[in-house]
């Protein structure tokens, strides 16, 4: 990130010795949830978390490659059927690729040959985008584990950046404890402005205190628990 912060920076590190009080509170939340839901004892839980971290980047890479194939079809003046015939697959396979479905390495090589393209031309997403996608997948997975009776939910980029900046400093927690409406509005303005800058566009659904409170209610526990499973050097830059 431009400001050099990471999801595992000091203000977000769970259980850091001599850390701020808010960090110790988060550590207690993590411990309680892990104890209540037996996540640490669940067989295969760590491997499932790792699986989500692999699946997230795979999805975003597939979407990027699918968009690239779609653009090349337009550039060549080909239909999906034209490419399917050249590669030796059904048209439905090409439709699946352009929609962001997984493409095998063998078929990708054949597509590159037909387009007379080099591997370096493929639009591999930036490291930060891959990291965010993996984190989104993992937070959604953890939330499903600790809130099994709630309908499945996905965290979108707007919500992600709001939570990121909300948890990056203890100001929101302090404002909430003070129950000072003016302080809450000031902190909400800070969070939404920074989230908008990180997102690269204006927020469409989260505009103030009420929306942020609802976001925290829905996602804070999963977010904080999820931090425990991040590698110590994992960050978004």
C-alpha positions in Angstrom: 0.0 0.0 0.0 1.0 3.6 -0.5 1.2 4.2 3.2 3.3 1.1 3.8 0.7 -0.6 6.0 0.0 -4.2 5.9 -2.7 -6.5 7.2 -0.1 -7.8 9.6 1.2 -4.4 10.6 1.6 -3.5 14.3 -1.9 -2.1 14.6 -3.5 -5.3 13.2 -1.1 -7.9 14.6 -3.1 -10.3 16.8 -1.5 -11.0 20.2 1.6 -8.9 19.8 3.4 -8.6 23.1 3.2 -5.1 24.6 0.8 -4.1 21.8 -2.0 -1.6 22.2 -5.0 -2.5 24.4 -7.2 -2.9 21.3 -4.8 -5.6 20.0 -5.1 -7.6 23.2 -8.9 -7.2 23.0 -8.8 -8.7 19.5 -6.6 -11.5 20.7 -9.2 -12.3 23.4 -11.9 -12.3 20.7 -9.9 -14.7 18.6 -9.3 -17.0 21.5 -12.9 -17.1 22.4 -14.1 -17.9 18.9 -11.5 -20.5 18.4 -12.4 -22.1 21.7 -16.2 -21.9 21.2 -16.1 -23.2 17.6 -13.2 -25.6 18.0 -11.7 -24.3 14.7 -8.1 -25.1 15.7 -9.1 -28.7 16.6 -11.2 -29.3 13.5 -9.5 -31.9 11.3 -8.2 -30.3 8.1 -9.1 -26.8 9.0 -5.6 -25.4 8.3 -5.5 -27.2 4.9 -9.0 -25.8 4.0 -7.7 -22.2 4.8 -4.7 -22.8 2.6 -7.1 -24.1 -0.1 -9.1 -20.9 0.0 -5.8 -18.9 -0.4 -5.0 -20.9 -3.5 -8.5 -20.7 -4.9 -8.9 -16.9 -4.6 -5.9 -16.0 -6.8 -6.9 -18.8 -9.3 -10.3 -17.2 -9.8 -8.9 -13.7 -10.4 -6.3 -15.0 -12.8 -8.9 -16.9 -14.7 -11.1 -13.8 -14.9 -8.1 -11.8 -16.2 -7.2 -14.5 -18.8 -10.9 -14.8 -19.8 -11.1 -11.0 -20.5 -7.9 -11.2 -22.5 -9.2 -14.1 -24.7 -12.4 -12.1 -25.2 -10.4 -9.0 -26.4 -8.3 -11.1 -28.7 -11.4 -12.6 -30.3 -12.7 -9.2 -31.0 -9.3 -8.1 -32.4 -9.1 -11.1 -34.7 -12.7 -10.8 -35.7 -13.3 -14.4 -34.6 -16.3 -16.0 -32.9 -16.1 -18.3 -29.9 -16.8 -21.1 -32.3 -13.9 -20.1 -34.5 -11.5 -20.4 -31.6 -13.1 -23.6 -30.4 -12.6 -25.2 -33.8 -9.0 -24.2 -34.0 -8.2 -25.4 -30.4 -10.3 -28.6 -30.7 -12.9 -28.0 -28.0 -16.7 -27.3 -27.8 -17.8 -23.7 -28.1 -19.1 -24.0 -24.5 -15.5 -24.4 -23.3 -14.5 -21.1 -24.9 -17.6 -19.4 -23.5 -16.6 -20.8 -20.0 -13.1 -19.4 -20.4 -14.2 -15.9 -21.4 -16.6 -15.9 -18.5 -13.7 -16.5 -16.1 -13.8 -20.2 -15.9 -10.6 -22.2 -15.3 -8.6 -23.0 -18.4 -6.0 -25.9 -18.4 -2.4 -25.1 -19.2 -2.6 -27.3 -22.3 -5.6 -25.4 -23.7 -4.0 -22.1 -22.7 -0.9 -23.0 -24.8 -3.1 -23.9 -27.8 -4.9 -20.6 -27.4 -1.6 -18.7 -27.3 -0.5 -20.5 -30.5 -3.7 -19.7 -32.3 -3.5 -16.1 -31.4 0.2 -16.0 -32.2 0.8 -14.6 -28.7 3.5 -15.0 -26.1 3.0 -16.1 -22.5 4.3 -12.7 -21.4 1.3 -11.0 -23.1 -1.1 -12.6 -20.6 -2.5 -10.1 -18.1 -1.3 -11.6 -14.8 -3.0 -9.6 -12.0 -0.9 -7.5 -9.6 0.3 -9.2 -6.4 -1.9 -7.0 -4.3 -5.0 -8.0 -6.3 -4.1 -11.7 -5.8 -3.6 -11.2 -2.1 -6.9 -9.4 -1.6 -8.8 -12.0 -3.5 -7.3 -14.7 -1.3 -8.1 -12.8 1.8 -11.7 -12.3 0.7 -12.1 -16.0 0.1 -10.7 -16.9 3.4 -12.7 -14.4 5.5 -15.9 -15.6 3.8 -14.9 -19.2 4.7 -14.1 -18.4 8.3 -17.4 -16.5 8.7 -19.2 -19.5 7.5 -17.5 -21.6 10.1 -18.3 -19.3 13.1 -21.8 -18.3 11.8 -23.0 -21.6 10.4 -26.7 -20.7 10.7 -26.4 -17.5 8.7 -26.7 -17.6 4.9 -23.4 -17.6 3.0 -22.0 -14.2 2.3 -19.1 -12.8 0.3 -17.1 -9.8 1.2 -16.7 -7.3 -1.7 -13.9 -4.9 -2.4 -15.7 -1.9 -1.0 -16.4 -3.7 2.3 -12.9 -5.0 2.4 -11.3 -1.6 2.2 -13.7 -0.1 4.7 -12.8 -2.9 7.2 -9.1 -2.6 6.4 -9.0 1.1 7.2 -11.3 0.7 10.2 -9.0 -1.9 11.8 -5.8 -0.2 10.7 -5.9 2.1 13.7 -7.8 1.9 17.0 -9.7 5.2 16.4 -13.0 3.5 15.4 -13.0 1.3 18.5 -12.3 4.4 20.7 -15.1 6.3 19.0 -17.5 3.5 19.6 -16.6 3.2 23.2 -17.0 6.9 23.7 -20.4 6.8 22.1 -19.8 10.4 20.9 -21.8 10.9 17.7 -19.5 13.7 16.5 -16.4 11.5 17.0 -18.1 8.6 15.3 -19.0 10.8 12.3 -15.4 12.1 12.1 -14.0 8.6 12.2 -16.6 7.3 9.6 -15.5 10.1 7.3 -11.9 9.1 7.6 -12.5 5.5 7.0 -14.8 6.0 3.9 -12.4 8.6 2.4 -9.4 6.2 2.7 -11.4 3.2 1.5 -12.5 5.2 -1.6 -8.9 6.1 -2.3 -7.8 2.5 -2.0 -10.7 1.3 -4.1 -10.0 3.9 -6.8 -13.6 5.2 -6.9 -16.3 6.5 -4.7 -18.1 4.1 -2.4 -21.6 3.2 -3.5 -23.1 1.6 -0.4 -21.1 2.5 2.7 -21.4 6.2 3.5 -21.5 6.7 7.2 -21.7 5.4 10.8 -24.7 3.1 10.4 -23.3 1.3 7.4 -19.9 0.8 9.1 -21.6 -0.5 12.3 -23.5 -3.0 10.3 -20.3 -4.0 8.5 -18.5 -4.5 11.7 -21.4 -6.5 13.2 -21.4 -8.9 10.2 -17.6 -9.3 9.5 -15.4 -8.2 12.5 -15.2 -11.6 14.2 -14.3 -13.4 11.0 -11.8 -10.7 10.0 -10.0 -10.8 13.3 -10.0 -14.6 13.5 -8.7 -14.8 10.0 -5.7 -12.7 10.8 -4.4 -15.5 13.0 -4.0 -17.7 9.9 -2.0 -15.2 7.8 1.7 -15.8 7.4 3.7 -13.3 9.5 5.2 -11.6 6.4 2.0 -11.6 4.3 1.0 -8.1 3.3 -0.8 -6.0 0.8 1.4 -3.3 -0.7 
